[in-house]
């Protein structure tokens, strides 16, 4: 039996020590942070925070691990974006709010950085997570992005505005730290916002990244457009701009083509 859960980063060493104290022996597994086994049951932790449990006693080990994870006293809030580097489609910024009562259920859904999930798997997990967390999102479609870029000439300032809108909304309901996966070297939101690179190490931020990516993918699917900014996507965007500039402004980040 294979099952998994998301192990918060602050528990990596503690859970390893507990399992070793119970007689689990260490083994080498490629790309894993650690892996231990005992009597045909193995636990393997990956850099994404996913703890893979294999063997007959997987459920028992899962329950044991969860028993050592403390439920946070306050809501956990994390924010991330998707579509920032794609030539087609919107910029989607989402914040995920995880209540203490659903925290462990969220861990069992094994959220991780959206870049580590295939599209189909991501959409399935988001569907499950939507029943457990509150997700607030702002979508800046290409027409608005193009107009804003004409005004400010700085993509990061546009993102400041999108995140700022969500932070203002969240502050009306929650008095908790907000974690944002940093997209620039300067924190524009003040001390009460944690602005760090590789923010997906926080559970709530990884959940937010999944919601943002899901909304972005669904937008592209609705408009039958490709992902990314590779040669194929750039060629399609430039051809569309030549043939129908007005339509291109609604589908393409025109400032990518300069």
N, C-alpha and C positions, 0 to 999 in steps of 0.2 A: 504494500500500500504506500502510495506517495501522496503526501500532503505538504502544504507550505504555509508560512505566515510571515508577516513583516516584523522583523526584530528591530526596535528602536536602537539607534547607534549607542546610546548610553548603556545598553545592556550587553553589548558584544562580548566584553571580557568576563562579565559576571556569569552569563549563561555558559560560556565555555568552561569556566572554573567549576561551576556546579556539576556539569555533565562529567568532567574529568574526575571529580570527587566521588561520583557514583559508579566509577569503574569503566567509563568509556575511554577507549584508547584512541590516540590521535593517528590520523592517516593523511597522506598527501592527496589532494584533489586539485587538478589544474584550475586556475582562476578563482579558487575559493579562498576566503580569509582563514577559515579553519574547517576541519571536518573530523568528527569523532564517531566511533561505532562501539556497540556492545551487543553481543548475542543476536546478531543479524539485523539490528536496528541502527541506522546511521542518521546523524544530523550534520548538515553542511550549510555553512553560512557564506553567502556571496556578497561582493561589494555593494550590490543594489540594496542590501538589507534583507533579502529573501532568505529565510531559513528553510531549507528543504529537508523534510523528514521522510525516511524510507524504511520499510520493514513492518513486521507485525505489531510492534508496540509504538508505532508512529503517533497514534492518537493519544496514548498515555504521555508520551514525551511532549506533545503539543500542549496538553493540559498542564503539565508540569511547568513548562516554560512560561505559559500565560500566568500561572499562579505567582511567579516572581516579578511580573511586570505590574507596577503600581498604576492605578488609574489616576490620570492628572486631576488636580483640583479644579482647574479652569478649562475653558474651551481651548482647543488648539487651532490656530489660524495660520494658513500658509497660502502664498500666492505665486503664480507663475504664468507664463504666456506661451502662445504657439502662433505660428505663422509669421513670425518676425523676419525670418530669412527667406521666405518663399515669394517668388515673383508674382504668383497669382494668389488671390484670396485675401481675407482680412487679417488684421491683428486681433487675436483673442486673448484677453487677460481674465484670469479667473482666480478667485480666492475660495478656499475650502475651509469650512468651519466644522470641526469635529467636537461633539459634546463629550463630556466624560462618560456618560452612560453608553455611548456607542463606540468608545475608543478601541476596546478589545475586538469588537466585531469588525472594525475597520482593519485591524492588524490581520485578522483571519482572511480578509479579502486580498491580502498581499499586494498592496499598492507599491508602485515603484516609478522611477523617472520614466516618463512616456517614451523617451528615446530608446528604452530597453525593451519595448513591447511591440509586437507586430500589430498592425491596424485592427485586425479582426479580434484579437485577444484583448486589446485595449478597450474596444467598444463594449465587449461583453463585461469586462470588469467595471467599467464606468456605469453600466446599467445596474449592476449590483450595488456599487457604492452610492448611487443616487438615492437609495433607500436608507442610507446610513448617515450621510453628511448633508450639510447645506452648502451648495455651491452658488456663488454669485459671480457673474461674468459680465464683462463689457466687450462688445464686438465693434471694432472700427473697420468698416468695410472700405475697400480700395478707394471709392470716390471721396470719402471723408479723409482717409490717409493722404491722398494726393493733395487735397486742399490744405490740410494742416502742414504738410511738408513745404508747400509753396510759401506758407506763412513763416514758419520757424526755421526751416532748413536744417533740422536736427532731429533724427529719429528718436534719440533717447528722450528728448523733451516731450515728444508725442507720447512715449510710453509713460513718462512721469504723469502726464495728464490722465491717462487711462487708469493707472494704478491709484492715483490720487482720488479719482471718483469713487473707486471701490473702498478705499481706506476711509473716506468720509462717511460712506454708508455704514460700514462696519462699526465705526466709532459710536454711532447712534445706538447700537444694540449691545456692544461687547466692550468690556474693559480688559483687554488681554493683549499680549505681545503679538505682533503680526510679523511673520517671516516672509521675506521676498527673496527669490533667487536673483541675485544681483546681475544687472545687465549693463552697468557702468561702474566706474571707479568711485563715484561720489554718491552718498546716500542723501537723496533730496527730501526725505520724509521725516527726519528727526530721530531722536534717541529711542523713542518707543516702537520704532520699526527696526527689526533685525534684517539688515541688507547684506547678504553674504553670497559669495559664489558657491556653486555646488549646493545650493539650498535644498535640493531634493533629498538630501540626507535627513531633513525633517519630514516626518510622516505626512503632515498636513500639506506641505509644499509639493510633495510628490503626487498627492491626490489632486491638488490644483492643476498640476501639469497635465494629468490625465484628462481632466474635464476640459481644459483649454484645447488640448489636442483633438479630443473627440468632436468638439464643436467645430473646429477648423476643418477636420476631415469631412464632416457631414456637409459643410458649406461647399467644399470643393466637389463632392459627389453630386450635390444638387445642381451645380453649374457645369459638371462634366469637364473638370480642369485638372491638370497634373500637379503633383507636389514638387517642391524644391525649386532650385534656381540653376539647374543643370543646363546643358546646351540645348536640349530639346525644349524645355520649358521657356528658356530665354528666346529661342527662335519663334515659338508660337506667340509669345507676348509681343515681340517686335513686329511680326506679320499682322497681328490683330491691330496694333497701333497704326500701322500703315493703312490698312483697309477700312477700319472703323474706329477712329480716335475716341468718339463719344462712348462707344461700348467698352473700349479698352480702359477708359478711366474708371469704369464700374467694376472691372474684373482684375486689373493689373496695377501693381505698385509702379506707377510710371517712373518715379524717381530712381528705381533700380536700373532703368534703361539708359540713363544719362552717361 
